[in-house]
Amino acid sequence: MNPRDLPIGVLGSGLGGLSVVRALRRILPFETFLYLGDTAQGSYGNKSAETIARLTLHAGTALARHQPKLLVIASGTASAFGLAALQAAAPCPVLGAIEPGAQAAAAAGGPVGIIGTAATIRSGAFEAAILRRSPGTILYPLACPLLADLAEEGWIDDPITDAICRRYLNQIPFEAHTVLLGCTAHATLLPSLTRVRPGTKWLDCGELTALAAEDMLRSGLGFRTASAQGQLRILLTEDSPRVRESGARFLGEALEAVEQVG
Amino acid sequence: MNPRDLPIGVLGSGLGGLSVVRALRRILPFETFLYLGDTAQGSYGNKSAETIARLTLHAGTALARHQPKLLVIASGTASAFGLAALQAAAPCPVLGAIEPGAQAAAAAGGPVGIIGTAATIRSGAFEAAILRRSPGTILYPLACPLLADLAEEGWIDDPITDAICRRYLNQIPFEAHTVLLGCTAHATLLPSLTRVRPGTKWLDCGELTALAAEDMLRSGLGFRTASAQGQLRILLTEDSPRVRESGARFLGEALEAVEQVG
């Protein structure tokens, strides 16, 4: 097979990564995608550094067996702790969700708020990547552990979600006109986020990662040669009606071709 | 050592189990306790049956090495999936958090609401245990995945927590005058729960499990012979300032004598 025709492997710590798949399919409709969502492990966002790194390496290695031309880590938390180890182990390039968001945040200039899971914020990964590009940028990192939970529960565009977003976001000084969504599950909460903090420029690490994947195909890995809509195959470590329902919200369509894997 | 002087091992899937330790220490002040909180794994509440059973057996086996006279599973979710396997493997009696709550619910009579994590409710463990004692009881089980997250985040006695409790509890018909709190983290939310559903009789599975442990000591295992306040040793698979802060809310005092274990 022409290496350009190999699939793109996408690794999610749960279901939030399906929002990255949604963006990837919109931007790269002719590519084929293989998504592995580690739904059996629950959220990575409250786990330890060592656990997240181990789980990311394990899931990434399983995906690599399908011979992808590119692996995308569609999770801020998994990228913060597991990118380096997976890059060292994988036989193909690995793109994480930290650098694309950090690049956009550095380019935005001015004070930047960063929201993410407890683990992602504790890692300091976004701050380090932004400051490497743009030293001296004023950053306001904030752990918002409930946001991913709300997104998974599906309380979207909801007054309770508004109140929780307001509680968190009000802790970031309003001089920060740019806020980086450091968790791929956050984008589904944009209706609430926009309401509680109007005029803010939101940088979605998931969307930016999908755009960075397109760049990598353009600058070397190559686009798939076929001109028919590419397929999406979904592997989940835990499948259930609840998982399907929650996943469909992130993907923007019903989950089909789901396989449960060990 | 006199077997009566051995410690009581308490297994929590995270920090919510410390609310059971709090009740145990109030009821049994002279006993010594060893708590193992599997904080590195995040919440068990969204994991698969197999994963929860495996983690519970693993943590329980680690606790059993300390030669407890009794093991208490201070988590509705871990009890729902892991009790039988741990009972088969442990060298001492193992008490889970399902039966004590179910016994009280069956005794209460009338329609009973049951709230718990997604996994606990999916298991049907409370329903089965209640119906075995009191066939025909009308039960309203309801998964409330955000409640344990709110309790861990520490938004206690809070208008947002009121709104979330109202959203969930309104799904249980008001003819259910009794609601079983099927997650040991729920008890800290009682200020909100009581406000949104006044006149309800709340059965706290954690408190009831502590009382059942006292019964087991009285009816055979024996009380510790010393008359000095017993010690509490806390083992956590992940320790951090955030974990300490959240844990102190469940325990009702600062976490001291914490050891991180692998």
Interface residues (C-beta under 8 A of the other chain):
Chain A: A40 Q41 G42 S43 Y44 G45 N46 K47 S48 E50 T51 A118 R122 A143 P145 L146 D149 L150 E152 E153 P159 I160 A163 I164 R167 T237 E238 S240 R242
Chain B: T39 A40 Q41 G42 S43 Y44 G45 N46 K47 S48 E50 T51 A118 R122 P145 L146 D149 L150 E152 E153 P159 I160 A163 I164 R167 T237 E238 S240 R242
